[in-house]
Amino acid sequence: AAVGFGADPDLQVDLIADLDLVNATAGVTQVPGLHNASRAFLLQDVEREIHAAPHVTEKLIQLFRNKSEFTFLATLQQKAATSGVILSIRELEHSYFELESSGLRDEIRYHYRFNGKTRTEVFPYRLADGQWHKIAVSLSASHLLLHVDCNRIYERVIDPPETDLTPESNLWLGQRNRKHGFFKGVIQDVKIIFIPNGYITQCPNLNRTCPTCSDFLSLVQGIMDLQELLAKMTAKLNYAETRLSQLEDCHCEKTCQVNGVIYRDKDSWVEDDHCRNCTCKSGVVECRRMACPHLECPPDALPVHVEGQCCKVCKAKCIYGGKVLAEGQRVLTKSCRECRNGVLVKVTETCPPLNCSEKDHVLPENQCCSVCRGHDFCAEGHVCGENSECKNWNTKATCECKNGYLAVQGDAAYCEDIDECAAKMHYCHANTVCVNLPGSYRCDCVLGYVRVDDFSCTERDECGGGERSCDANAICTNTVRGHSCTCKPGYVGNGTTCRAFCEEGCRYGGTCVAPNRCACPSGFTGSHCEKDIDECAEGIIECHNHSRCVNLPGWYHCECRSGFHDNGSYSLAGESCVDIDECALKTHTCWNDSACVNLPGGFDCLCPSGPSCTGDCPHDGSLKRNGQVWTLREDRCSVCSCKDGRIFCRRTACDCENPSADLFCCPECDTRVTSQCLDQSGHKLYRSGDNWTYSCQQCRCLEGEVDCWPLQCPHLSCEFTAVSEGECCPHCVSDPCLADNITYDISKTCLDGYGVPRLSGSVWTMAGSPCTTCKCKNGNVCCSVDLECLHNN
């Protein structure tokens, strides 16, 4: 086989090998292929799961993201008159690439996504005929080629498909998912090749004659990149010129005032009364206790505080009974003694009477007189510095530093302030400046910002000042960066955009406008838009008498009656249907000597006289006798009859009471469970012959097989069209910026904010507005604001 000849293995995915079909069991059987000794696989009509392993999916995702053109190749033999998906790359219900062959409608369908919406290209072709076919679908940007059996069948320009596959994407071969779209037939040589004109690997005799669309777009992209670089350099130059024209030498100084004296920023002074060194810092006075040298007292001395001095001095210690006493401390022996200059000196002390029982008497540490339990030692004049507090214990009082202060050299009687700002021990958030205070700190707002709480500031009160970007159905809360938005109960979204949530959803493109309330598109009704309005049956529409009303899901149209055709103006009410002159066009079936007479909507055969005037009808190269009835060879469900030279055909009437009814022609008579179909959501069963709509597609169940095709939309003659959110069919728009069907003409350029020309289709960020994106649409500059960007900036 020539398939894959000359292709780099790193630029292709061989699905037969990578999916390991040789070892597949349920629903897959290896059979001889089209070529001698080639392997093929019969996919049977049973439940099966043929999907890619994670490593294959990962390779596929990377190739799709890095390459702008690819070709899908396969050789297959599809069971006649069946429908099925040949290949599907999808995430849940979103198809990034899906190729489907419908033998019920003789169509090849290519499903893809563009701008988050599903698109479908339909190619009329009978692939499901039981014969071997080679098929190749090549995509190069927006250019699509369809080859069948090495013949170029179709060439189209389409909306460029999305190729940025999500990590949750998966590849299925011969089916849409676990339950739908089963392909029935034989398949082999299935590959995806990421090179230009990949169909050549399947058909080497076909030559590449022209550059691909992707080649051309690469050149265009190079020009756009140069334009973007020019725009950025222009912006930087303008900014530099603006900065050079500004004077930024203004300097403001904050001073401090203490006891009527004004100190300049960074001035220092000494407070002798408190043994402190003070400094003015940005208008705030910061004082610290004078640093005392570390005392190295001799073994017979201890450091103690002396009145009138800021730092401790060494004084001789006393020892009594193994207990060490510092200068001024007392001990009770037979008499009261006090340590003075290293000697215990007897002192006379009269103890006051106690107003408590003897069991509540407590002897304080280093004292000679007992006190009552719970005595207030601090009230006796225990000296603690201004930044420490006296605390009572059972037998003594101690000093403890206040919150925000730290003991000086381990002595809690004298404490100095902790600089929480310098030590990073504060909780000031963005848009604030930490300012140290005695024993504490505060968070000042940066100039131009307003306070949110003690630790946070925001640029402005955006919620109260009407500057919020919250949706009308969101709750606004000021935050450090500005404000946050949270959707109200019953709504979902990011707060900037909140949409109502309907638990059961809104069908057929309906929009949830309030919690559990749907607004239905034109043509549908019901609490969840589940009912189609039959405009024809309810008499809402009156078509011209040359046409008849045909109801379709969500809308209708006036179809020309038999014998009439549209004159090309496609009027909505059918006034454009005009008579077909079968006689003049030689499309009548009058035979021999009979004369054709044109009638409104038909013709008549007048037979004046003669033996040749029999009323017989010519059909498919043979003659049908007057009054003869027959079944069409190409359509077994249609019955024709010949009457006076005219042929009349109709669908076979279905009599479901007749046990011999042809179920192929009368699927509504098929009551077998195996002929039922499960809808795409997996929640509803349909009988054979039932029709329904799903995701802008008309679906039909036939003998257990689901076939879906795009809904027929009315013809529009306007230049610009757009498809609204939740709608299936386009509508006319006058603003090209709202259109989503524009074919870009690079000769029609736009000027950006710097006067730089931009090619049609190019995208750039507006100067001075990083959240505004602009796009050139055939000479029209179309800009939009990213609300999420505004919220984050």
C-alpha positions in Angstrom: 0.0 0.0 0.0 1.1 3.5 -0.7 -0.6 5.0 2.4 1.8 7.1 4.5 4.6 7.0 2.0 7.2 9.7 2.6 5.5 11.1 5.8 7.6 11.8 8.9 6.5 9.4 11.7 6.6 12.3 14.2 4.0 14.2 12.1 1.4 11.5 11.8 -0.8 9.3 14.0 -1.4 5.8 12.7 -4.7 5.0 14.3 -4.8 1.3 13.4 -1.5 0.7 15.1 -1.9 3.2 18.0 -5.4 2.1 18.9 -4.1 -1.6 18.9 -7.1 -2.9 17.0 -5.4 -6.3 16.6 -6.1 -7.0 20.3 -9.5 -5.4 20.3 -12.3 -7.8 21.1 -15.9 -6.6 21.3 -17.3 -5.6 17.9 -13.9 -5.7 16.1 -12.8 -8.5 13.8 -9.6 -8.6 11.6 -10.4 -9.4 8.0 -8.5 -9.2 4.6 -8.2 -5.7 3.3 -8.4 -4.0 0.0 -4.7 -4.6 -0.9 -3.0 -7.9 -1.0 -2.1 -9.2 2.5 -3.2 -5.9 4.0 -5.0 -5.8 7.4 -8.4 -4.4 7.7 -11.0 -4.5 10.6 -14.7 -5.2 10.5 -16.6 -2.9 12.8 -19.8 -4.7 13.7 -23.1 -3.2 14.8 -22.6 -3.9 18.5 -21.6 -1.8 21.5 -17.9 -1.2 21.4 -15.3 1.3 22.7 -12.5 2.2 20.3 -10.8 5.3 21.6 -7.2 6.5 22.0 -5.0 5.9 25.0 -3.8 9.0 27.0 -0.3 9.1 25.3 -1.9 9.0 21.8 -4.3 11.8 22.8 -1.5 13.9 24.2 0.5 13.5 20.9 -2.5 14.4 18.9 -3.3 17.5 21.0 0.3 18.8 20.6 0.3 18.2 16.8 -3.1 20.0 16.4 -1.8 23.0 18.5 1.5 23.3 16.6 0.4 22.6 13.0 -2.0 24.6 10.9 -2.8 22.0 8.3 -3.5 18.3 8.4 -5.1 15.5 6.4 -7.3 12.6 7.6 -6.9 9.4 5.5 -8.9 6.2 5.5 -9.7 3.3 3.3 -13.2 1.8 4.0 -16.1 -0.3 2.9 -19.3 0.9 4.5 -22.3 -1.3 4.7 -24.9 0.0 2.2 -27.6 2.4 3.4 -26.1 2.7 6.9 -24.9 5.8 8.8 -22.0 6.1 11.1 -19.1 8.2 12.3 -15.7 7.4 10.8 -13.6 9.4 13.2 -14.5 11.8 16.1 -12.2 14.0 18.1 -14.3 15.5 20.8 -14.7 16.7 24.4 -18.1 15.7 25.8 -20.6 17.1 23.3 -18.1 19.4 21.4 -16.7 18.0 18.2 -13.3 19.4 17.1 -13.1 17.1 14.2 -15.8 14.6 13.2 -16.3 12.9 9.9 -19.6 11.2 9.4 -21.1 9.2 6.4 -24.9 9.0 6.1 -26.2 6.3 3.9 -29.7 7.3 4.7 -29.3 10.8 3.1 -26.2 9.9 0.9 -24.1 12.6 2.6 -20.6 13.0 4.0 -20.6 15.5 6.9 -17.7 17.3 8.5 -18.4 18.6 12.0 -16.0 21.1 13.7 -16.0 24.2 16.0 -15.4 27.8 15.2 -15.5 30.6 17.9 -17.0 28.2 20.4 -19.9 27.2 18.1 -20.5 24.0 16.2 -20.2 24.1 12.4 -21.2 21.4 9.9 -20.2 21.1 6.2 -22.4 18.7 4.2 -21.1 17.0 1.0 -23.7 15.1 -1.0 -22.0 11.8 -1.9 -22.9 8.1 -1.5 -20.1 6.5 0.4 -22.3 3.9 2.1 -22.7 1.6 -1.0 -20.9 -1.5 0.1 -17.9 -0.8 -2.1 -14.3 0.0 -1.2 -13.4 3.7 -1.1 -10.4 5.8 -0.3 -11.3 9.1 1.5 -9.0 12.0 2.3 -10.1 15.3 4.1 -7.4 18.0 4.0 -7.6 21.2 6.1 -5.2 24.1 5.6 -6.4 27.0 7.7 -9.9 27.8 6.2 -9.3 25.8 3.0 -10.9 22.3 2.8 -10.4 19.6 0.2 -12.3 16.3 0.0 -10.9 13.5 -2.1 -12.7 10.2 -2.7 -10.9 7.5 -4.6 -8.1 10.0 -5.6 -10.6 12.3 -7.2 -11.1 15.9 -5.9 -14.8 15.8 -5.1 -15.2 19.1 -3.2 -13.1 22.2 -2.5 -14.5 24.8 -0.1 -13.5 27.8 2.0 -14.9 27.4 5.5 -14.6 29.2 8.9 -11.1 28.2 10.3 -11.7 25.3 12.6 -10.5 25.4 16.3 -7.4 23.2 16.8 -6.6 24.2 20.3 -7.8 20.9 21.8 -8.4 20.7 25.5 -6.6 18.0 27.6 -10.0 16.4 28.2 -10.4 15.7 24.5 -10.5 12.1 23.2 -10.3 10.3 19.8 -12.9 7.7 18.8 -12.6 5.5 15.7 -15.8 4.2 14.1 -18.1 5.9 16.6 -19.1 9.2 18.1 -18.9 8.1 21.7 -19.8 5.0 23.8 -23.4 4.9 22.6 -23.9 6.7 19.3 -22.7 6.9 15.7 -21.5 3.3 15.2 -19.8 2.8 11.8 -20.8 -0.5 10.2 -18.3 -1.9 7.7 -14.6 -2.6 7.1 -11.9 0.1 7.7 -8.1 0.2 7.2 -5.1 2.5 6.7 -6.5 5.2 9.0 -4.1 8.1 9.6 -3.9 11.7 10.5 -0.9 13.4 8.8 0.2 16.9 9.7 1.8 18.0 6.5 0.7 20.2 3.5 -1.4 18.3 0.9 -1.3 15.1 2.9 -3.7 13.4 0.4 -0.6 12.8 -1.8 0.5 10.1 0.6 -2.7 8.2 -0.2 -2.6 9.1 -3.9 1.0 9.7 -5.0 0.0 10.4 -8.6 -1.8 13.6 -7.5 0.7 16.5 -7.7 0.9 19.5 -5.5 0.7 22.5 -7.8 0.0 25.5 -5.6 0.9 26.7 -2.2 -1.6 25.9 0.5 -3.8 28.3 2.3 -1.6 27.8 5.4 1.5 28.8 3.3 -0.2 32.0 2.3 -1.5 32.8 5.9 2.1 32.2 7.2 3.2 35.1 5.0 0.3 37.2 6.1 1.1 36.4 9.8 4.7 37.5 9.2 3.5 40.9 8.0 1.1 41.1 11.0 4.0 40.3 13.4 6.1 43.1 11.8 3.1 45.5 12.2 2.7 44.5 15.8 6.4 45.1 16.5 6.2 48.5 14.8 3.2 49.4 17.0 5.0 48.4 20.2 8.1 50.4 19.3 6.0 53.4 18.5 4.2 53.1 21.8 7.6 52.8 23.7 9.0 55.9 21.9 5.9 57.9 22.7 6.2 56.9 26.4 9.9 57.8 26.5 9.2 61.2 25.1 6.4 61.8 27.6 8.7 60.9 30.5 11.5 63.1 29.3 9.1 66.1 29.2 8.2 65.7 32.9 10.1 67.1 35.9 10.3 64.6 38.8 12.5 66.4 41.3 9.8 67.4 43.8 10.7 66.4 47.4 8.5 66.7 50.5 9.8 66.4 54.1 7.8 65.4 57.2 8.9 66.8 60.6 8.3 65.8 64.2 7.2 68.1 67.2 8.1 67.0 70.8 7.5 69.3 73.8 7.3 72.3 71.5 10.5 71.5 69.8 10.4 70.7 66.0 12.8 68.1 64.7 13.6 67.5 61.0 13.4 64.1 59.3 16.1 61.8 60.6 17.1 64.2 63.4 18.0 62.4 66.7 18.0 63.5 70.4 18.3 62.0 73.9 15.6 61.9 76.6 17.6 61.7 79.8 14.5 61.1 82.0 13.7 57.9 80.3 17.2 56.8 79.2 16.1 56.8 75.5 17.6 57.8 72.1 14.9 59.2 69.8 14.8 59.8 66.0 12.3 61.5 63.7 11.3 59.2 60.8 8.9 60.5 58.2 6.9 62.5 60.8 6.9 59.7 63.4 9.0 59.8 66.6 10.8 56.5 67.2 12.5 56.1 70.6 14.7 53.2 71.8 16.3 52.7 75.2 20.0 53.6 75.3 22.1 50.6 74.5 23.9 49.5 77.7 27.2 47.6 77.4 27.2 43.9 78.5 28.4 43.7 82.1 31.0 41.1 83.0 30.8 41.3 86.8 33.5 39.5 88.9 32.5 36.2 90.7 31.7 38.0 93.9 29.3 40.6 92.3 26.0 40.9 90.5 24.5 43.5 88.1 21.9 45.7 89.7 20.0 48.9 89.0 21.2 52.0 90.9 18.9 55.0 91.2 19.9 57.9 88.8 21.7 55.7 86.3 20.4 54.2 83.1 22.5 51.1 83.0 23.1 48.4 85.6 26.4 48.4 87.7 28.2 45.6 89.4 27.7 45.4 93.2 29.1 42.8 95.7 26.8 39.9 96.4 26.0 38.2 99.7 25.7 34.5 100.4 23.7 33.1 103.3 22.9 29.4 103.8 23.7 28.7 100.1 21.3 31.4 99.0 22.8 34.3 96.9 21.5 37.8 97.6 22.0 40.9 95.5 22.5 44.4 96.7 19.5 45.6 98.8 17.9 42.2 99.2 16.9 40.9 102.7 16.8 37.6 104.5 15.0 36.6 107.7 17.2 34.7 110.2 16.9 35.3 113.9 16.7 38.9 112.9 16.3 40.7 109.6 19.5 41.2 107.6 20.1 43.2 104.3 22.9 42.8 101.7 25.0 46.0 101.6 28.3 46.1 99.7 28.7 42.3 100.1 27.9 42.2 103.8 24.7 41.1 105.6 23.8 44.0 107.8 21.3 43.7 110.6 18.4 46.1 110.2 15.5 46.9 112.5 12.1 46.6 110.9 8.8 46.6 112.6 6.3 44.4 110.8 2.7 45.8 110.6 -0.2 43.7 112.0 -1.9 41.5 109.4 -5.7 41.3 108.9 -5.8 37.6 108.0 -5.5 34.2 109.6 -2.1 32.7 110.1 -2.6 30.0 107.4 -2.9 32.9 104.9 0.4 34.5 105.9 3.0 34.6 103.1 6.7 35.5 103.4 7.7 37.5 100.3 11.0 36.8 98.5 14.0 38.7 99.9 11.8 40.3 102.6 11.6 39.9 106.4 7.9 40.7 107.1 5.1 38.4 106.1 2.0 39.7 104.2 -1.5 38.3 103.6 -2.1 36.0 100.6 -3.0 38.1 97.6 -0.9 41.1 98.6 -0.4 43.8 96.0 3.4 43.9 95.7 3.3 46.3 92.8 1.6 49.0 95.0 4.8 49.0 97.1 6.6 50.9 94.4 8.1 48.0 92.3 9.9 49.9 89.6 9.0 49.0 86.0 9.9 51.1 83.0 7.3 52.9 80.9 7.1 50.1 78.4 6.7 47.3 80.9 4.0 46.4 83.4 4.2 45.2 87.0 2.6 41.8 87.6 1.8 40.3 91.1 2.7 36.8 92.0 2.3 34.8 95.3 5.5 36.0 96.9 6.8 38.8 94.6 6.2 41.2 91.8 7.9 41.1 88.4 8.0 43.3 85.3 6.7 42.1 81.9 7.1 43.9 78.6 3.9 45.3 77.1 2.7 43.9 73.8 4.9 45.3 71.0 7.9 45.6 73.2 11.0 43.5 73.9 13.1 43.3 77.1 16.5 45.1 77.0 19.3 42.6 77.5 16.9 40.2 79.2 15.7 42.7 81.8 11.9 43.1 81.5 11.9 46.2 83.8 13.2 48.1 80.7 11.7 47.3 77.3 12.1 48.7 73.9 9.8 49.0 71.0 9.7 46.2 68.4 9.8 47.6 64.9 7.2 45.3 63.3 7.6 47.0 59.9 11.4 46.3 59.7 11.0 42.8 61.2 8.2 42.0 58.7 5.9 41.1 61.6 3.0 43.2 60.3 -0.2 42.3 58.4 -0.3 45.3 56.0 -1.6 44.2 52.6 -1.2 45.7 49.1 -1.7 49.4 48.5 -0.5 50.2 52.1 2.6 51.5 53.9 3.6 50.0 57.2 4.3 52.8 59.9 5.9 51.7 63.1 4.4 53.0 66.3 5.4 52.7 70.0 4.4 49.1 70.9 2.4 48.7 67.6 2.2 49.7 64.0 -0.4 51.0 61.5 -1.1 50.5 57.8 -1.4 53.8 56.0 -3.0 53.9 52.6 -0.9 54.7 49.6 -1.7 58.2 48.3 -4.8 58.1 46.2 -6.2 54.9 47.9 -9.0 54.6 50.5 -9.3 52.2 53.4 -11.1 48.9 53.2 -10.1 47.7 56.7 -7.2 48.1 59.2 -4.8 46.3 57.0 -6.1 46.9 53.4 -6.7 49.8 51.1 -8.2 50.0 47.6 -7.8 52.6 44.9 -11.3 53.9 45.5 -14.7 52.8 46.9 -15.7 51.2 43.6 -18.8 49.5 45.0 -20.3 52.6 46.5 -18.9 55.0 43.9 -20.6 53.4 40.9 -17.3 52.3 39.4 -17.9 48.6 39.9 -17.8 46.1 37.0 -20.2 43.7 38.6 -23.2 42.3 36.8 -26.6 43.6 37.9 -27.2 40.2 39.4 -24.0 40.1 41.5 -22.9 41.3 44.9 -20.1 43.8 45.0 -17.4 43.8 47.8 -14.4 46.2 48.0 -11.1 44.4 47.9 -7.4 45.3 47.9 -7.2 45.3 44.2 -10.5 47.2 43.7 -13.5 45.1 44.3 -14.8 41.5 43.8 -18.1 40.4 42.4 -20.1 37.3 43.4 -23.2 36.2 41.6 -26.4 36.2 43.6 -28.2 32.9 44.4 -29.9 31.5 41.3 -27.2 32.9 39.0 -23.9 31.5 37.9 -20.8 33.2 36.4 -17.6 35.0 37.5 -19.5 38.0 39.0 -18.6 40.3 36.2 -21.0 38.3 34.1 -23.8 36.5 35.8 -26.4 34.5 34.0 -29.5 32.9 35.4 -29.4 29.2 36.1 -32.3 26.9 35.0 -31.9 23.5 36.6 -33.6 21.6 33.7 -32.0 23.9 31.0 -33.7 25.6 28.1 -34.1 23.6 25.0 -33.8 24.5 21.3 -31.7 27.6 21.9 -33.9 29.1 24.7 -32.2 31.5 27.1 -32.4 31.3 30.9 -33.4 34.9 31.8 -34.2 34.4 35.5 -33.7 31.5 37.9 -35.6 28.5 36.5 -37.4 30.8 33.9 -36.7 30.4 30.1 -37.2 32.9 27.3 -37.9 30.8 24.2 -36.7 31.7 20.7 -39.2 32.4 18.0 -41.0 29.2 17.0 -40.8 27.4 20.4 -42.8 27.5 23.6 -43.2 25.6 26.9 -41.6 26.1 30.3 -38.3 24.8 29.0 -38.9 25.7 25.3 -39.5 22.0 24.6 -42.5 22.5 22.3 -42.2 23.4 18.7 -44.9 25.9 17.5 -46.5 24.5 14.3 -47.1 27.7 12.5 -48.8 25.9 9.6 -51.3 23.9 11.7 -52.2 26.9 13.9 -52.9 29.2 11.0 -50.3 31.7 12.0 -48.8 31.7 8.5 -50.6 32.1 5.2 -48.5 31.1 2.2 -49.2 32.2 -1.4 -51.4 29.8 -3.3 -48.5 28.7 -5.4 -46.7 27.4 -2.3 -47.5 25.4 0.8 -46.6 25.9 4.4 -43.9 23.4 5.7 -43.3 23.4 9.5 -39.8 23.0 10.6 -38.3 22.9 14.2 -38.5 26.5 15.4 -39.7 28.1 12.1 -41.4 27.4 8.8 -41.1 28.2 5.2 -43.4 28.4 2.2 -42.3 25.7 -0.3 -43.2 25.9 -3.9 -45.9 23.4 -4.9 -45.3 20.8 -7.5 -45.2 22.4 -10.9 -43.8 25.7 -9.5 -40.3 26.9 -8.8 -38.8 30.0 -7.1 -37.8 32.8 -9.4 -34.7 33.5 -7.3 -36.0 36.2 -4.9 -37.0 33.6 -2.2 -39.8 35.6 -0.7 -40.9 34.5 2.7 -44.6 34.0 1.9 -44.0 32.2 -1.4 -45.0 35.0 -3.8 -41.8 34.2 -5.7 -43.1 30.8 -6.8 -43.8 30.9 -10.5 -45.2 28.2 -12.8 -42.9 25.8 -14.6 -43.7 25.6 -18.3 -43.1 21.9 -18.8 -44.0 22.1 -22.4 -41.5 24.8 -23.3 -38.8 23.1 -21.2 -39.5 19.7 -22.8 -39.8 18.2 -19.3 -43.3 16.8 -20.0 -44.1 13.1 -20.6 -46.6 13.5 -23.4 -46.1 10.6 -25.9 -46.4 10.3 -29.6 -49.2 12.3 -31.2 -50.4 13.9 -28.0 -49.9 17.6 -27.6 -48.5 19.3 -24.4 -50.6 22.1 -23.0 -49.1 24.1 -20.1 -51.3 24.6 -17.1 -50.7 26.5 -13.8 -48.6 24.1 -11.7 -48.6 21.3 -14.4 -49.4 20.3 -17.9 -51.9 18.2 -19.9 -51.5 15.9 -22.8 -54.2 16.4 -25.5 -54.7 13.5 -27.9 -56.6 14.7 -30.9 -56.8 11.4 -32.9 -54.7 8.7 -34.4 -53.5 5.2 -33.5 -50.3 6.5 -31.8 -52.3 8.5 -29.3 -52.4 5.8 -26.6 -51.9 7.7 -23.4 -48.7 5.6 -22.6 -45.8 7.2 -20.7 -42.0 7.1 -21.4 -39.9 6.2 -18.3 -36.2 5.3 -17.9 -35.9 4.4 -21.6 -38.9 2.2 -21.6 -42.6 2.7 -22.1 -45.2 2.4 -19.4 -48.7 1.6 -20.5 -51.6 3.8 -19.7 -52.9 2.8 -16.3 -49.8 0.8 -15.4 -48.5 1.0 -11.7 -44.9 0.2 -10.8 -42.3 0.7 -8.0 -39.2 2.8 -8.7 -36.0 0.8 -8.9 -33.9 3.5 -7.1 -36.6 4.1 -4.4 -38.5 1.1 -3.3 -40.7 3.3 -1.1 -42.2 5.2 -4.1 -45.1 4.0 -6.4 -45.7 5.5 -9.8 -48.6 5.2 -12.2 -49.2 6.3 -15.9 -52.4 8.0 -16.8 -53.1 9.6 -20.2 -49.5 10.2 -20.9 -48.7 11.7 -17.5 -46.7 10.0 -14.7 -47.8 10.4 -11.1 -45.6 9.2 -8.2 -46.2 9.0 -4.4 -44.8 7.5 -1.3 -46.1 4.0 -0.5 -49.0 4.3 2.0 -48.1 2.7 5.3 -50.6 0.3 6.9 -49.1 -0.7 10.3 -51.9 -3.2 10.8 -50.5 -5.2 7.8 -47.9 -7.7 9.2 -46.1 -7.6 5.8 -45.6 -3.8 5.9 -42.1 -2.8 4.6 -40.5 -1.5 7.7 -37.8 0.2 5.7 -40.4 2.4 4.0 -42.6 2.6 7.1 -40.3 2.9 10.1 -43.2 4.2 12.2 -44.6 0.7 12.0 -41.5 -0.8 13.6 -42.2 -1.6 17.2 -39.2 -3.8 17.9 -37.1 -2.8 21.0 -33.9 -3.2 19.0 -35.2 -0.6 16.5 -35.5 2.1 19.2 -32.9 4.9 19.6 -31.5 6.6 22.7 -31.2 10.3 22.3 -27.8 12.2 22.6 -28.4 13.0 26.3 -29.1 9.3 27.1 -32.4 10.1 28.8 -35.1 9.5 26.2 -36.0 6.6 23.9 -37.4 7.2 20.4 -39.3 4.7 18.2 -38.1 4.0 14.7 -39.4 6.7 12.4 -39.4 9.4 15.2 -37.9 12.8 14.5 -36.4 15.3 16.9 -34.0 18.3 17.0 -30.7 18.4 18.9 -28.0 21.0 18.9 -29.2 22.7 15.8 -29.6 19.4 14.0 -32.6 17.5 12.7 -32.4 13.9 14.0 -34.2 10.7 12.9 -34.4 7.2 14.4 -34.5 4.5 11.8 -34.2 0.8 12.8 -32.2 1.6 15.9 -29.8 4.0 14.1 -29.7 7.7 14.7 -28.9 10.0 11.8 -28.7 13.8 12.3 -28.2 16.6 9.8 -28.0 20.4 10.1 -31.3 22.2 10.3 -32.4 23.9 7.1 -32.2 27.7 7.6 -34.0 30.4 5.5 -32.1 32.0 2.7 -30.6 35.4 3.5 -29.6 37.9 0.8 -27.9 40.4 3.1 -24.1 41.1 3.1 -23.5 40.6 6.9 -25.1 37.8 9.0 -24.6 36.6 12.6 -25.8 33.8 14.7 -27.0 34.9 18.2 -26.2 33.0 21.3 -28.6 30.0 21.6 -29.8 30.4 18.0 -29.3 28.0 15.2 -29.9 30.1 12.1 -28.2 33.4 11.1 -29.9 36.7 10.9 -29.0 39.9 9.0 -26.9 42.6 10.7 -25.9 46.0 9.3 -22.8 46.4 11.5 -19.8 44.4 10.2 -18.4 44.3 13.7 -21.3 42.1 14.7 -21.0 39.7 11.7 -19.4 36.3 12.2 -19.4 35.2 8.5 -16.9 37.7 7.0 -14.4 36.4 4.5 -11.3 38.6 5.1 -9.9 40.6 2.2 -6.3 41.5 3.1 -6.3 44.4 0.6 -8.8 46.3 2.9 -6.6 47.6 5.7 -7.2 49.6 8.9 -5.2 52.1 10.8 -4.5 51.5 14.5 -4.1 54.1 17.2 -0.5 54.8 16.2 -1.4 55.2 12.5 0.2 51.8 11.6 -1.7 50.0 8.8 -3.2 46.6 9.8 -4.2 43.8 7.4 -7.8 42.6 7.5 -8.1 39.9 10.1 -5.3 41.1 12.3 -5.8 41.7 16.0 -4.0 44.2 18.3 -4.4 45.8 21.8 -5.5 49.4 21.8 -2.9 51.9 22.8 -3.3 53.0 26.5 -6.0 50.4 27.1 -4.5 46.9 27.8 -8.0 45.4 28.2 -9.3 46.6 24.8 -8.7 44.3 21.8 -9.3 45.5 18.2 -9.7 43.6 15.0 -9.6 44.8 11.4 -12.6 43.5 9.5 -12.3 44.5 5.8 -11.4 48.1 6.6 -13.6 48.4 9.7 -11.9 48.6 13.1 -13.9 46.6 15.6 -12.9 46.8 19.3 -14.2 45.0 22.4 -13.3 45.2 26.1 -12.4 42.2 28.2 -14.3 42.6 31.4 -12.3 39.9 33.2 -9.1 41.8 32.3 -10.6 45.0 33.8 -11.5 43.1 36.9 -8.0 41.7 37.4 -6.3 45.0 36.7 
